[in-house]
Amino acid sequence: MSRIGNAPIKVPSGVKVAINGQNVAVEGPKGKMSWDLPSRAKAELKDDEVVVTRQNDERQSKAMHGLSRSLVANMIQGCNEGFVRELEIEGVGYKAELKGKEIALALGFSHIIHYPIPENITVTLDGQTKVKIEGADKQKVGQVAAEIRAFSPAEPYKGKGVKYKGEQIRRKEGKTVK
């Protein structure tokens, strides 16, 4: 029995949920999203709560049940509050700069990396070393943060590079002379 899938999802005020067959559409103050449920799952709207059910107790149905419930809950939370990922850039000469619809990153390479910001994603800078990524779609926010971090992940010797806010970088000891 899926404990995650059986939990009802509360719909906050200001968020509209429309279920049309397998399609779930959510609209709120931060944006609107739509997603098609897998064929093994079904959603119903009852008294300001969304309840996700499954067809049978097969292994695949149970997996889709919990996944579907989590994705619908993320859509509702994203359209109501939104999701945020924060990055920190460390290193001498390492910085970020917003230029229109792209972010220019100087990460110790011989060239500046220009990363285009996708639609429905907001990037703000606090100084030149703190990047804040916001949006309604949790997957898209996380993907943008991961792509920016992948340009130069924090290295273990001096800690230079891009890391998530609060991420602990395990430091290694450098070479020693005998």
Order of alpha helices (4+ residues) and beta strands (2+ residues): alpha-beta-beta-beta-beta-beta-beta-alpha-beta-beta-beta-beta-beta-beta-alpha-beta
